[in-house]
Amino acid sequence: MKNSSTTAKGRNHKQVLPAQPKDIAMLEEFQGQFLIDALSAFLEENAPKPFHIDEIINGIYGKLDAADFKQVKVKAQNELSRGHRTGRFYRVPNKLGFYTW
């Protein structure tokens, strides 16, 4: 005879899916681009000035509420890091979070 608590364990469990992040629109001049391309375009257009990641996000997306900004910042950090590693643009030495073309 099976223990009733072990047979009930697999029942009535609904699969919990993580919330899908909503797409946050870029400013018109960057719409339709991949984020890495928009980051490159922004930095190239404003070369040689160095920008903090927050300034870059505001330059590509415009004004965002706190939740949207947080969502975009994670993606932008990953893409900025990747772009730096591949030589697409540069980190500013000794200045955390600053990038330049």
Jmol script that loads the backbone (N, CA, C; Angstrom):
load data "model"
ATOM      1  N   MET A   1       0.840  -1.195   0.000  1.00  0.00           N
ATOM      2  CA  MET A   1       0.000   0.000   0.000  1.00  0.00           C
ATOM      3  C   MET A   1       0.881   1.253   0.000  1.00  0.00           C
ATOM      4  N   LYS A   2       0.547   2.184  -0.875  1.00  0.00           N
ATOM      5  CA  LYS A   2       1.346   3.405  -0.995  1.00  0.00           C
ATOM      6  C   LYS A   2       0.929   4.408   0.069  1.00  0.00           C
ATOM      7  N   ASN A   3       1.877   5.153   0.466  1.00  0.00           N
ATOM      8  CA  ASN A   3       1.633   6.230   1.410  1.00  0.00           C
ATOM      9  C   ASN A   3       0.873   7.330   0.671  1.00  0.00           C
ATOM     10  N   SER A   4      -0.221   7.784   1.210  1.00  0.00           N
ATOM     11  CA  SER A   4      -1.073   8.759   0.524  1.00  0.00           C
ATOM     12  C   SER A   4      -0.371  10.087   0.302  1.00  0.00           C
ATOM     13  N   SER A   5       0.574  10.457   1.152  1.00  0.00           N
ATOM     14  CA  SER A   5       1.257  11.736   0.978  1.00  0.00           C
ATOM     15  C   SER A   5       2.192  11.704  -0.224  1.00  0.00           C
ATOM     16  N   THR A   6       2.762  10.542  -0.538  1.00  0.00           N
ATOM     17  CA  THR A   6       3.657  10.480  -1.700  1.00  0.00           C
ATOM     18  C   THR A   6       2.889  10.441  -3.007  1.00  0.00           C
ATOM     19  N   THR A   7       1.711   9.847  -3.026  1.00  0.00           N
ATOM     20  CA  THR A   7       0.941   9.813  -4.267  1.00  0.00           C
ATOM     21  C   THR A   7       0.318  11.160  -4.577  1.00  0.00           C
ATOM     22  N   ALA A   8       0.073  11.964  -3.582  1.00  0.00           N
ATOM     23  CA  ALA A   8      -0.553  13.269  -3.796  1.00  0.00           C
ATOM     24  C   ALA A   8       0.467  14.325  -4.226  1.00  0.00           C
ATOM     25  N   LYS A   9       1.749  14.052  -4.059  1.00  0.00           N
ATOM     26  CA  LYS A   9       2.770  15.058  -4.366  1.00  0.00           C
ATOM     27  C   LYS A   9       2.753  15.514  -5.821  1.00  0.00           C
ATOM     28  N   GLY A  10       2.554  14.620  -6.753  1.00  0.00           N
ATOM     29  CA  GLY A  10       2.622  14.975  -8.161  1.00  0.00           C
ATOM     30  C   GLY A  10       1.351  15.567  -8.717  1.00  0.00           C
ATOM     31  N   ARG A  11       0.328  15.644  -7.939  1.00  0.00           N
ATOM     32  CA  ARG A  11      -0.970  16.127  -8.434  1.00  0.00           C
ATOM     33  C   ARG A  11      -1.155  17.620  -8.201  1.00  0.00           C
ATOM     34  N   ASN A  12      -1.993  18.193  -9.045  1.00  0.00           N
ATOM     35  CA  ASN A  12      -2.464  19.567  -8.888  1.00  0.00           C
ATOM     36  C   ASN A  12      -1.345  20.611  -8.858  1.00  0.00           C
ATOM     37  N   HIS A  13      -0.275  20.317  -9.542  1.00  0.00           N
ATOM     38  CA  HIS A  13       0.784  21.318  -9.635  1.00  0.00           C
ATOM     39  C   HIS A  13       0.679  21.987 -10.989  1.00  0.00           C
ATOM     40  N   LYS A  14       0.378  23.263 -10.977  1.00  0.00           N
ATOM     41  CA  LYS A  14       0.333  24.014 -12.225  1.00  0.00           C
ATOM     42  C   LYS A  14       1.748  24.508 -12.515  1.00  0.00           C
ATOM     43  N   GLN A  15       2.101  24.475 -13.758  1.00  0.00           N
ATOM     44  CA  GLN A  15       3.417  24.954 -14.135  1.00  0.00           C
ATOM     45  C   GLN A  15       3.445  26.475 -13.997  1.00  0.00           C
ATOM     46  N   VAL A  16       4.428  26.959 -13.270  1.00  0.00           N
ATOM     47  CA  VAL A  16       4.557  28.393 -13.067  1.00  0.00           C
ATOM     48  C   VAL A  16       5.574  28.909 -14.072  1.00  0.00           C
ATOM     49  N   LEU A  17       5.117  29.770 -14.954  1.00  0.00           N
ATOM     50  CA  LEU A  17       5.991  30.351 -15.958  1.00  0.00           C
ATOM     51  C   LEU A  17       6.434  31.731 -15.498  1.00  0.00           C
ATOM     52  N   PRO A  18       7.699  32.061 -15.716  1.00  0.00           N
ATOM     53  CA  PRO A  18       8.146  33.403 -15.337  1.00  0.00           C
ATOM     54  C   PRO A  18       7.447  34.454 -16.194  1.00  0.00           C
ATOM     55  N   ALA A  19       7.241  35.616 -15.622  1.00  0.00           N
ATOM     56  CA  ALA A  19       6.589  36.700 -16.363  1.00  0.00           C
ATOM     57  C   ALA A  19       7.466  37.083 -17.544  1.00  0.00           C
ATOM     58  N   GLN A  20       6.858  37.238 -18.699  1.00  0.00           N
ATOM     59  CA  GLN A  20       7.601  37.650 -19.879  1.00  0.00           C
ATOM     60  C   GLN A  20       7.820  39.164 -19.811  1.00  0.00           C
ATOM     61  N   PRO A  21       9.085  39.591 -19.951  1.00  0.00           N
ATOM     62  CA  PRO A  21       9.312  41.035 -19.905  1.00  0.00           C
ATOM     63  C   PRO A  21       8.669  41.703 -21.116  1.00  0.00           C
ATOM     64  N   LYS A  22       8.082  42.853 -20.885  1.00  0.00           N
ATOM     65  CA  LYS A  22       7.455  43.557 -22.005  1.00  0.00           C
ATOM     66  C   LYS A  22       8.529  44.249 -22.834  1.00  0.00           C
ATOM     67  N   ASP A  23       8.249  44.407 -24.098  1.00  0.00           N
ATOM     68  CA  ASP A  23       9.181  45.117 -24.960  1.00  0.00           C
ATOM     69  C   ASP A  23       9.058  46.608 -24.669  1.00  0.00           C
ATOM     70  N   ILE A  24      10.176  47.220 -24.417  1.00  0.00           N
ATOM     71  CA  ILE A  24      10.204  48.651 -24.127  1.00  0.00           C
ATOM     72  C   ILE A  24      10.741  49.343 -25.373  1.00  0.00           C
ATOM     73  N   ALA A  25       9.965  50.268 -25.884  1.00  0.00           N
ATOM     74  CA  ALA A  25      10.298  50.915 -27.152  1.00  0.00           C
ATOM     75  C   ALA A  25      11.479  51.867 -27.014  1.00  0.00           C
ATOM     76  N   MET A  26      12.360  51.791 -28.002  1.00  0.00           N
ATOM     77  CA  MET A  26      13.468  52.741 -28.091  1.00  0.00           C
ATOM     78  C   MET A  26      12.953  54.015 -28.755  1.00  0.00           C
ATOM     79  N   LEU A  27      13.747  55.064 -28.658  1.00  0.00           N
ATOM     80  CA  LEU A  27      13.408  56.288 -29.371  1.00  0.00           C
ATOM     81  C   LEU A  27      13.362  55.990 -30.866  1.00  0.00           C
ATOM     82  N   GLU A  28      12.642  56.825 -31.595  1.00  0.00           N
ATOM     83  CA  GLU A  28      12.380  56.576 -33.015  1.00  0.00           C
ATOM     84  C   GLU A  28      13.640  56.296 -33.826  1.00  0.00           C
ATOM     85  N   GLU A  29      14.711  57.037 -33.580  1.00  0.00           N
ATOM     86  CA  GLU A  29      15.921  56.856 -34.393  1.00  0.00           C
ATOM     87  C   GLU A  29      16.592  55.494 -34.171  1.00  0.00           C
ATOM     88  N   PHE A  30      16.249  54.808 -33.071  1.00  0.00           N
ATOM     89  CA  PHE A  30      16.854  53.509 -32.769  1.00  0.00           C
ATOM     90  C   PHE A  30      15.878  52.341 -32.936  1.00  0.00           C
ATOM     91  N   GLN A  31      14.620  52.629 -33.217  1.00  0.00           N
ATOM     92  CA  GLN A  31      13.617  51.565 -33.342  1.00  0.00           C
ATOM     93  C   GLN A  31      13.983  50.604 -34.461  1.00  0.00           C
ATOM     94  N   GLY A  32      13.714  49.332 -34.216  1.00  0.00           N
ATOM     95  CA  GLY A  32      13.995  48.304 -35.202  1.00  0.00           C
ATOM     96  C   GLY A  32      15.412  47.769 -35.157  1.00  0.00           C
ATOM     97  N   GLN A  33      16.251  48.349 -34.291  1.00  0.00           N
ATOM     98  CA  GLN A  33      17.627  47.892 -34.174  1.00  0.00           C
ATOM     99  C   GLN A  33      17.759  46.924 -33.000  1.00  0.00           C
ATOM    100  N   PHE A  34      18.734  46.032 -33.101  1.00  0.00           N
ATOM    101  CA  PHE A  34      19.095  45.240 -31.938  1.00  0.00           C
ATOM    102  C   PHE A  34      19.732  46.180 -30.934  1.00  0.00           C
ATOM    103  N   LEU A  35      19.655  45.840 -29.652  1.00  0.00           N
ATOM    104  CA  LEU A  35      20.193  46.712 -28.611  1.00  0.00           C
ATOM    105  C   LEU A  35      21.677  46.991 -28.830  1.00  0.00           C
ATOM    106  N   ILE A  36      22.455  45.983 -29.178  1.00  0.00           N
ATOM    107  CA  ILE A  36      23.891  46.182 -29.392  1.00  0.00           C
ATOM    108  C   ILE A  36      24.147  47.194 -30.507  1.00  0.00           C
ATOM    109  N   ASP A  37      23.314  47.168 -31.550  1.00  0.00           N
ATOM    110  CA  ASP A  37      23.464  48.119 -32.658  1.00  0.00           C
ATOM    111  C   ASP A  37      23.070  49.529 -32.228  1.00  0.00           C
ATOM    112  N   ALA A  38      22.019  49.635 -31.424  1.00  0.00           N
ATOM    113  CA  ALA A  38      21.595  50.948 -30.927  1.00  0.00           C
ATOM    114  C   ALA A  38      22.671  51.536 -30.002  1.00  0.00           C
ATOM    115  N   LEU A  39      23.257  50.703 -29.157  1.00  0.00           N
ATOM    116  CA  LEU A  39      24.332  51.173 -28.272  1.00  0.00           C
ATOM    117  C   LEU A  39      25.510  51.673 -29.103  1.00  0.00           C
ATOM    118  N   SER A  40      25.883  50.907 -30.109  1.00  0.00           N
ATOM    119  CA  SER A  40      26.996  51.301 -30.982  1.00  0.00           C
ATOM    120  C   SER A  40      26.701  52.605 -31.704  1.00  0.00           C
ATOM    121  N   ALA A  41      25.492  52.715 -32.242  1.00  0.00           N
ATOM    122  CA  ALA A  41      25.114  53.929 -32.974  1.00  0.00           C
ATOM    123  C   ALA A  41      25.150  55.147 -32.057  1.00  0.00           C
ATOM    124  N   PHE A  42      24.613  54.998 -30.842  1.00  0.00           N
ATOM    125  CA  PHE A  42      24.600  56.118 -29.892  1.00  0.00           C
ATOM    126  C   PHE A  42      26.019  56.555 -29.566  1.00  0.00           C
ATOM    127  N   LEU A  43      26.874  55.597 -29.241  1.00  0.00           N
ATOM    128  CA  LEU A  43      28.254  55.945 -28.866  1.00  0.00           C
ATOM    129  C   LEU A  43      29.029  56.528 -30.043  1.00  0.00           C
ATOM    130  N   GLU A  44      28.810  55.972 -31.245  1.00  0.00           N
ATOM    131  CA  GLU A  44      29.515  56.483 -32.421  1.00  0.00           C
ATOM    132  C   GLU A  44      29.071  57.908 -32.760  1.00  0.00           C
ATOM    133  N   GLU A  45      27.764  58.165 -32.699  1.00  0.00           N
ATOM    134  CA  GLU A  45      27.244  59.497 -33.011  1.00  0.00           C
ATOM    135  C   GLU A  45      27.750  60.554 -32.033  1.00  0.00           C
ATOM    136  N   ASN A  46      28.051  60.130 -30.809  1.00  0.00           N
ATOM    137  CA  ASN A  46      28.468  61.073 -29.772  1.00  0.00           C
ATOM    138  C   ASN A  46      29.943  60.960 -29.421  1.00  0.00           C
ATOM    139  N   ALA A  47      30.722  60.302 -30.279  1.00  0.00           N
ATOM    140  CA  ALA A  47      32.162  60.130 -30.043  1.00  0.00           C
ATOM    141  C   ALA A  47      32.841  61.490 -30.056  1.00  0.00           C
ATOM    142  N   PRO A  48      33.866  61.687 -29.298  1.00  0.00           N
ATOM    143  CA  PRO A  48      34.570  60.771 -28.407  1.00  0.00           C
ATOM    144  C   PRO A  48      34.123  60.891 -26.941  1.00  0.00           C
ATOM    145  N   LYS A  49      33.008  61.533 -26.711  1.00  0.00           N
ATOM    146  CA  LYS A  49      32.549  61.759 -25.334  1.00  0.00           C
ATOM    147  C   LYS A  49      32.246  60.432 -24.617  1.00  0.00           C
ATOM    148  N   PRO A  50      32.733  60.278 -23.384  1.00  0.00           N
ATOM    149  CA  PRO A  50      32.383  59.084 -22.597  1.00  0.00           C
ATOM    150  C   PRO A  50      31.012  59.261 -21.944  1.00  0.00           C
ATOM    151  N   PHE A  51      30.257  58.164 -21.851  1.00  0.00           N
ATOM    152  CA  PHE A  51      28.922  58.189 -21.258  1.00  0.00           C
ATOM    153  C   PHE A  51      28.793  57.121 -20.188  1.00  0.00           C
ATOM    154  N   HIS A  52      28.073  57.472 -19.121  1.00  0.00           N
ATOM    155  CA  HIS A  52      27.706  56.481 -18.109  1.00  0.00           C
ATOM    156  C   HIS A  52      26.546  55.662 -18.664  1.00  0.00           C
ATOM    157  N   ILE A  53      26.430  54.430 -18.220  1.00  0.00           N
ATOM    158  CA  ILE A  53      25.380  53.543 -18.716  1.00  0.00           C
ATOM    159  C   ILE A  53      23.990  54.177 -18.589  1.00  0.00           C
ATOM    160  N   ASP A  54      23.737  54.911 -17.511  1.00  0.00           N
ATOM    161  CA  ASP A  54      22.428  55.553 -17.338  1.00  0.00           C
ATOM    162  C   ASP A  54      22.168  56.593 -18.432  1.00  0.00           C
ATOM    163  N   GLU A  55      23.214  57.344 -18.812  1.00  0.00           N
ATOM    164  CA  GLU A  55      23.074  58.338 -19.878  1.00  0.00           C
ATOM    165  C   GLU A  55      22.822  57.663 -21.230  1.00  0.00           C
ATOM    166  N   ILE A  56      23.482  56.540 -21.434  1.00  0.00           N
ATOM    167  CA  ILE A  56      23.305  55.803 -22.683  1.00  0.00           C
ATOM    168  C   ILE A  56      21.866  55.304 -22.799  1.00  0.00           C
ATOM    169  N   ILE A  57      21.357  54.735 -21.712  1.00  0.00           N
ATOM    170  CA  ILE A  57      19.976  54.241 -21.702  1.00  0.00           C
ATOM    171  C   ILE A  57      19.002  55.377 -21.983  1.00  0.00           C
ATOM    172  N   ASN A  58      19.186  56.516 -21.311  1.00  0.00           N
ATOM    173  CA  ASN A  58      18.303  57.662 -21.546  1.00  0.00           C
ATOM    174  C   ASN A  58      18.418  58.163 -22.985  1.00  0.00           C
ATOM    175  N   GLY A  59      19.595  58.077 -23.565  1.00  0.00           N
ATOM    176  CA  GLY A  59      19.799  58.509 -24.944  1.00  0.00           C
ATOM    177  C   GLY A  59      19.138  57.597 -25.967  1.00  0.00           C
ATOM    178  N   ILE A  60      18.973  56.325 -25.613  1.00  0.00           N
ATOM    179  CA  ILE A  60      18.374  55.364 -26.533  1.00  0.00           C
ATOM    180  C   ILE A  60      16.872  55.192 -26.301  1.00  0.00           C
ATOM    181  N   TYR A  61      16.459  55.224 -25.039  1.00  0.00           N
ATOM    182  CA  TYR A  61      15.058  54.954 -24.696  1.00  0.00           C
ATOM    183  C   TYR A  61      14.270  56.191 -24.290  1.00  0.00           C
ATOM    184  N   GLY A  62      14.944  57.271 -23.949  1.00  0.00           N
ATOM    185  CA  GLY A  62      14.234  58.430 -23.418  1.00  0.00           C
ATOM    186  C   GLY A  62      13.907  58.200 -21.952  1.00  0.00           C
ATOM    187  N   LYS A  63      12.963  58.952 -21.452  1.00  0.00           N
ATOM    188  CA  LYS A  63      12.575  58.872 -20.030  1.00  0.00           C
ATOM    189  C   LYS A  63      11.799  57.585 -19.769  1.00  0.00           C
ATOM    190  N   LEU A  64      12.253  56.796 -18.774  1.00  0.00           N
ATOM    191  CA  LEU A  64      11.592  55.552 -18.405  1.00  0.00           C
ATOM    192  C   LEU A  64      11.211  55.583 -16.930  1.00  0.00           C
ATOM    193  N   ASP A  65      10.146  54.855 -16.577  1.00  0.00           N
ATOM    194  CA  ASP A  65       9.844  54.727 -15.148  1.00  0.00           C
ATOM    195  C   ASP A  65      10.860  53.771 -14.530  1.00  0.00           C
ATOM    196  N   ALA A  66      10.883  53.689 -13.209  1.00  0.00           N
ATOM    197  CA  ALA A  66      11.907  52.932 -12.492  1.00  0.00           C
ATOM    198  C   ALA A  66      11.931  51.450 -12.876  1.00  0.00           C
ATOM    199  N   ALA A  67      10.769  50.842 -13.017  1.00  0.00           N
ATOM    200  CA  ALA A  67      10.698  49.412 -13.341  1.00  0.00           C
ATOM    201  C   ALA A  67      11.241  49.144 -14.744  1.00  0.00           C
ATOM    202  N   ASP A  68      10.841  49.964 -15.712  1.00  0.00           N
ATOM    203  CA  ASP A  68      11.325  49.792 -17.080  1.00  0.00           C
ATOM    204  C   ASP A  68      12.832  50.058 -17.156  1.00  0.00           C
ATOM    205  N   PHE A  69      13.283  51.082 -16.431  1.00  0.00           N
ATOM    206  CA  PHE A  69      14.703  51.421 -16.432  1.00  0.00           C
ATOM    207  C   PHE A  69      15.527  50.248 -15.902  1.00  0.00           C
ATOM    208  N   LYS A  70      15.051  49.649 -14.827  1.00  0.00           N
ATOM    209  CA  LYS A  70      15.766  48.518 -14.226  1.00  0.00           C
ATOM    210  C   LYS A  70      15.849  47.352 -15.212  1.00  0.00           C
ATOM    211  N   GLN A  71      14.755  47.070 -15.897  1.00  0.00           N
ATOM    212  CA  GLN A  71      14.709  45.981 -16.873  1.00  0.00           C
ATOM    213  C   GLN A  71      15.677  46.240 -18.024  1.00  0.00           C
ATOM    214  N   VAL A  72      15.680  47.458 -18.526  1.00  0.00           N
ATOM    215  CA  VAL A  72      16.544  47.811 -19.650  1.00  0.00           C
ATOM    216  C   VAL A  72      18.007  47.843 -19.221  1.00  0.00           C
ATOM    217  N   LYS A  73      18.273  48.289 -18.013  1.00  0.00           N
ATOM    218  CA  LYS A  73      19.660  48.430 -17.565  1.00  0.00           C
ATOM    219  C   LYS A  73      20.381  47.088 -17.530  1.00  0.00           C
ATOM    220  N   VAL A  74      19.694  46.044 -17.086  1.00  0.00           N
ATOM    221  CA  VAL A  74      20.312  44.714 -17.050  1.00  0.00           C
ATOM    222  C   VAL A  74      20.717  44.286 -18.459  1.00  0.00           C
ATOM    223  N   LYS A  75      19.820  44.470 -19.414  1.00  0.00           N
ATOM    224  CA  LYS A  75      20.114  44.098 -20.802  1.00  0.00           C
ATOM    225  C   LYS A  75      21.247  44.962 -21.366  1.00  0.00           C
ATOM    226  N   ALA A  76      21.203  46.254 -21.080  1.00  0.00           N
ATOM    227  CA  ALA A  76      22.224  47.163 -21.592  1.00  0.00           C
ATOM    228  C   ALA A  76      23.596  46.833 -21.009  1.00  0.00           C
ATOM    229  N   GLN A  77      23.649  46.500 -19.719  1.00  0.00           N
ATOM    230  CA  GLN A  77      24.928  46.127 -19.106  1.00  0.00           C
ATOM    231  C   GLN A  77      25.528  44.912 -19.798  1.00  0.00           C
ATOM    232  N   ASN A  78      24.689  43.911 -20.058  1.00  0.00           N
ATOM    233  CA  ASN A  78      25.176  42.709 -20.736  1.00  0.00           C
ATOM    234  C   ASN A  78      25.696  43.026 -22.133  1.00  0.00           C
ATOM    235  N   GLU A  79      24.967  43.844 -22.866  1.00  0.00           N
ATOM    236  CA  GLU A  79      25.370  44.182 -24.234  1.00  0.00           C
ATOM    237  C   GLU A  79      26.595  45.091 -24.268  1.00  0.00           C
ATOM    238  N   LEU A  80      26.688  46.021 -23.315  1.00  0.00           N
ATOM    239  CA  LEU A  80      27.873  46.881 -23.246  1.00  0.00           C
ATOM    240  C   LEU A  80      29.112  46.053 -22.928  1.00  0.00           C
ATOM    241  N   SER A  81      28.966  45.111 -22.028  1.00  0.00           N
ATOM    242  CA  SER A  81      30.079  44.228 -21.686  1.00  0.00           C
ATOM    243  C   SER A  81      30.506  43.401 -22.900  1.00  0.00           C
ATOM    244  N   ARG A  82      29.522  42.864 -23.609  1.00  0.00           N
ATOM    245  CA  ARG A  82      29.812  42.065 -24.809  1.00  0.00           C
ATOM    246  C   ARG A  82      30.475  42.924 -25.887  1.00  0.00           C
ATOM    247  N   GLY A  83      29.944  44.123 -26.084  1.00  0.00           N
ATOM    248  CA  GLY A  83      30.520  45.027 -27.082  1.00  0.00           C
ATOM    249  C   GLY A  83      31.944  45.414 -26.749  1.00  0.00           C
ATOM    250  N   HIS A  84      32.229  45.587 -25.486  1.00  0.00           N
ATOM    251  CA  HIS A  84      33.601  45.897 -25.063  1.00  0.00           C
ATOM    252  C   HIS A  84      34.527  44.706 -25.333  1.00  0.00           C
ATOM    253  N   ARG A  85      34.060  43.498 -24.980  1.00  0.00           N
ATOM    254  CA  ARG A  85      34.873  42.289 -25.176  1.00  0.00           C
ATOM    255  C   ARG A  85      35.183  42.037 -26.656  1.00  0.00           C
ATOM    256  N   THR A  86      34.247  42.383 -27.520  1.00  0.00           N
ATOM    257  CA  THR A  86      34.448  42.135 -28.951  1.00  0.00           C
ATOM    258  C   THR A  86      35.116  43.316 -29.662  1.00  0.00           C
ATOM    259  N   GLY A  87      35.405  44.389 -28.936  1.00  0.00           N
ATOM    260  CA  GLY A  87      36.104  45.530 -29.518  1.00  0.00           C
ATOM    261  C   GLY A  87      35.218  46.503 -30.263  1.00  0.00           C
ATOM    262  N   ARG A  88      33.932  46.425 -30.032  1.00  0.00           N
ATOM    263  CA  ARG A  88      32.999  47.316 -30.733  1.00  0.00           C
ATOM    264  C   ARG A  88      33.062  48.740 -30.180  1.00  0.00           C
ATOM    265  N   PHE A  89      33.267  48.875 -28.894  1.00  0.00           N
ATOM    266  CA  PHE A  89      33.489  50.158 -28.228  1.00  0.00           C
ATOM    267  C   PHE A  89      34.308  49.890 -26.976  1.00  0.00           C
ATOM    268  N   TYR A  90      34.604  50.933 -26.229  1.00  0.00           N
ATOM    269  CA  TYR A  90      35.560  50.810 -25.132  1.00  0.00           C
ATOM    270  C   TYR A  90      34.995  51.256 -23.792  1.00  0.00           C
ATOM    271  N   ARG A  91      35.505  50.624 -22.746  1.00  0.00           N
ATOM    272  CA  ARG A  91      35.260  51.106 -21.386  1.00  0.00           C
ATOM    273  C   ARG A  91      36.232  52.232 -21.122  1.00  0.00           C
ATOM    274  N   VAL A  92      35.807  53.198 -20.320  1.00  0.00           N
ATOM    275  CA  VAL A  92      36.696  54.278 -19.927  1.00  0.00           C
ATOM    276  C   VAL A  92      37.507  53.774 -18.735  1.00  0.00           C
ATOM    277  N   PRO A  93      38.840  53.788 -18.837  1.00  0.00           N
ATOM    278  CA  PRO A  93      39.673  53.270 -17.748  1.00  0.00           C
ATOM    279  C   PRO A  93      39.425  54.028 -16.435  1.00  0.00           C
ATOM    280  N   ASN A  94      39.364  53.296 -15.360  1.00  0.00           N
ATOM    281  CA  ASN A  94      39.222  53.836 -13.999  1.00  0.00           C
ATOM    282  C   ASN A  94      37.913  54.592 -13.761  1.00  0.00           C
ATOM    283  N   LYS A  95      36.917  54.384 -14.599  1.00  0.00           N
ATOM    284  CA  LYS A  95      35.606  55.016 -14.421  1.00  0.00           C
ATOM    285  C   LYS A  95      34.536  53.938 -14.603  1.00  0.00           C
ATOM    286  N   LEU A  96      34.014  53.458 -13.496  1.00  0.00           N
ATOM    287  CA  LEU A  96      33.043  52.366 -13.506  1.00  0.00           C
ATOM    288  C   LEU A  96      31.768  52.766 -14.229  1.00  0.00           C
ATOM    289  N   GLY A  97      31.342  51.954 -15.199  1.00  0.00           N
ATOM    290  CA  GLY A  97      30.084  52.169 -15.897  1.00  0.00           C
ATOM    291  C   GLY A  97      30.149  53.159 -17.036  1.00  0.00           C
ATOM    292  N   PHE A  98      31.351  53.603 -17.424  1.00  0.00           N
ATOM    293  CA  PHE A  98      31.496  54.571 -18.516  1.00  0.00           C
ATOM    294  C   PHE A  98      32.043  53.891 -19.763  1.00  0.00           C
ATOM    295  N   TYR A  99      31.444  54.250 -20.906  1.00  0.00           N
ATOM    296  CA  TYR A  99      31.841  53.677 -22.197  1.00  0.00           C
ATOM    297  C   TYR A  99      31.990  54.790 -23.219  1.00  0.00           C
ATOM    298  N   THR A 100      32.788  54.509 -24.246  1.00  0.00           N
ATOM    299  CA  THR A 100      32.978  55.465 -25.332  1.00  0.00           C
ATOM    300  C   THR A 100      33.236  54.724 -26.630  1.00  0.00           C
ATOM    301  N   TRP A 101      33.099  55.433 -27.742  1.00  0.00           N
ATOM    302  CA  TRP A 101      33.326  54.841 -29.049  1.00  0.00           C
ATOM    303  C   TRP A 101      34.804  54.778 -29.216  1.00  0.00           C
TER     304      TRP A 101
END
end "model"
wireframe off; spacefill off
backbone 0.3
color backbone group
